[in-house]
Amino acid sequence: MRPTRFHLKRIVALNTTGLLLLLSWAWPHGVLWNDLDDRIFWFFNTLITPEPNTWDDVLALLNHRGFDMVALAILGALFALAIHRDPQPQRLARWSGIGVTMLLTAGVLALFTTKGIAYGHPSPTRIFEHAMRLTDVVSIPTKDSASNSFPGDHGLMLMVFAGFMLRFADRQVAAWSVAFVVLLSAPRIMVGAHWFSDVYMGALSIALLALPWVLCTPLASRTAAAVQYGISRLLRWH
């Protein structure tokens, strides 16, 4: 696996975009994001009705813990497709190294968002007193609120996956991965468990600030190559 070069211009561009996202949220007093968050929340919240209907059941299923397994299966299928479409030799060992590097990156960012960010806020269903709660309407166990919804943790993990696919996979797999960031993060926003800004300001700004230093430098490719070398040595030893 050939290490990538240090793409300073790309890092600066992506980091600048992330910083601008943060600034747009902090100044002036987050008015732009607050208004957008409220509009998106109430648009979807008005679609939840106390009468039994298919839409409420679909929303509940999309936010059931079981759907997390479906989302994981989708990412696994995309990962397998990336391996299948890779023309390089030893592609299985190569993508094993990429996968381990991706998991390490996701773990570090998850730890940072859990322990390193002092700010937090409740989800909109806990802020608005008269908001419809899906758990009050359906009998399906589902998640429609969080005591701290910032930043969007699911969205951030999806962005890590998409970032690695953009770096290592072909264009089609990369495009599908980016599309699934939107599709798989949407249910939490639609049900009111996350604000729109939790994902598209909080998670996205973290991804834009952190991932370029992993993917636009030799760090990811060298780590993946080291894992690939270790796997090859282990297989030879056996």
N, C-alpha and C positions, 0 to 999 in steps of 0.2 A: 504494500500500500504506500503510494507516494505521498509524503507529507505536503499539505497545502502551504502556499506562501502566506506571508503576513499581509493581509489586505487592509492597509491602514485607512484608505479612503472609504471603503465599505463600512468599516467599524465606526468611523467618525459620522458617516451619514446615518447609520442605524441608531447609534447612541444619541445623536442630535435629535432624531425623531422621538426617541424615548423621553428625552429631557423636555422636549416641547409638549409632549402629552402630559407630563407631570405638571409643567407650568400652566397648561390650559386648565388643569383641575384646581390648582392652588390659587390662581389669579384670574379674574377678580372674584375671589371668594367662591370659586366653583360654580358660578351662576349658570354657565353654559351646560356643564354636565348635570347639575341638579335639575334643570328644566328638562333636559333630554331623558334623564332617568325617570322623572315623574311621568312624562308623557308615555314612555314605553311601558312602564309598569301598569299604569291605569288602562292603556289600550288592551293589554292582555287580561288584566284582572276583571274587566267588565265582561269578558267572554266566559268567565266562570259563573255558573248559575246554580242556585240551590236545588233546582229540579234535576233529576237524573238525566244525563245525556251522554252521548258517545264522546264528545270533546273532553269533558271532565275526566272520563275514564282513560282516554288516550294520554292526557297530560299526567295523570297519576302513574300510569305505567312507565312513561318516559322518565319519571323522577323516582321510580322504584329502585331499590338497590340492585335488583336483578338486571335492570337495564345497563348498569355499570359494566356487567359482564358482557352484555351485547356490544357496548362501545369498545371494550377491551378486545373482543373477538374481531371487530372491524379493523382496529389498528393492527392486530396480529395478521389479518389477511393482507393488509397493505404491506406489512413488513415482509411477509412471505412472497408477495408479488414482486417486491423490490429485489429480493434474492433471486427469484426466477428469471427476472429480466436483466440481471447483471451478467455481462459477457466475460468478466474477468475470471481467471483461474482461481481455484480455492475460494469460490464465492461464499460457501457456507462458513468457513473459518473467518473470512473477511467480515461478513455481516454479524457473526457472533461477537467480534471485537467492537463493531459499531454499536450493537445492541447493548453491550456491557457499558460502553462509554456513555450512551444515552441514558441508561438507568442511573449511573453515577451522577450525571449532570442533573437529572430530575430530582434525585435524592438531595443534592446540595441545595438546589433552589427551593425544594419543599421545606427543608430545615430552615433556610433563611426566611421564608415567608411566615413560618410558624414562630420562630424565636427572634428573628432580627428586625421585625417591623412592629414598632410600638403602637402605631395607629390601627384602629379597627372600628367597624360600625355594624349594627344589626341589619338584617335583610329588610326590604320594604314591607313585607307582611307583618313585621314586628314594629314598624314605625307608624304605619297608618292604621288608626283604630278601626276604621270602617271597611278595611280591605277584606275581600272574600278570601277565606282560607280553604284551600282544596281539601285539607284533612277534615274539615267540617262538613264536606259535601259527599265525599266518596268513602267507601269501606276499604279500598285498596291501600295498604301501607305505602306511604309516599313521603317525600321530603318537600316541604313548601316554605321552610324558614330556617334561619341560622342566627345564632346569637352574635357571630362575627362572620360576615360574608365577604370581607375584604382581605386580600385580593381574591379573585376567582381562582381557586386552586385547581379545579377541573380544567378550566380554560388554559391555565399556565402549563399543565402537563401536556395538554393537546398541542400547545404551541411548541413545546420542547420537541415532541415527536415530529411535528411539521418542519421545524428547523433542521432536524437531522435528515429528514427526507429531502429537503431542498438542497442540502449539502452533498448527500451521498447517493440518492436515488435518481432515476431518470425523470424527465419533465412530467410525464403523465402521472406517475406515482406521487410526485411532489405536489402536483396540482390537486389531486384527490385528497391528499393529506391536509392541505390548506382549506379545502372545502369542508372537510369534516371538523376542522376547528370551529367553524361557524355552526354546522349542523348539530354537533354533539354538545356544544356549550349552550345552545339556544334553550333547551327545556328548562334549565335552572332559572334562566331569565324570565321565560314565559310564565312560570308558576310563581315567581316572586321570591325565590330563595336567594337570588342574587340581583343586585342592581346591574344595569347595562354597563356602567362604568367599572364595576368590579372586574369585569372581564376585559373590556376594550379600552380601559385606561390603566387600571391596576396591573392585571396580568400581562397585558401587551407591553406596557412600559418596562416591566421587569424583564420580559423576554428580549426586548430591543436593547436593553442596557447590558444584559448578562450574556446572552447566547453568542453575539458576535465575537466575544473574547474567547469563546470555545471553538466556534465553527469557522471563523475567518482568520484564525491563527493555526499554527501546526499542532495545537494542543489536542484537538479531537482526533485528528488522523494519526498522530504519534501514539496516543493512548490506545486507540483501536488497533494499530499495528502491533503494539506490545502485547495486547491481549491475544491477537491472532497468532503471534509468534509463540506465546505460552501454550495455546491450544495445540498448535502443530507439534511442539516438543512433547506435550503430554500424550498425544496420539501415537507418536513415534516410540515413546517409552513403553506404551502398552503393546 
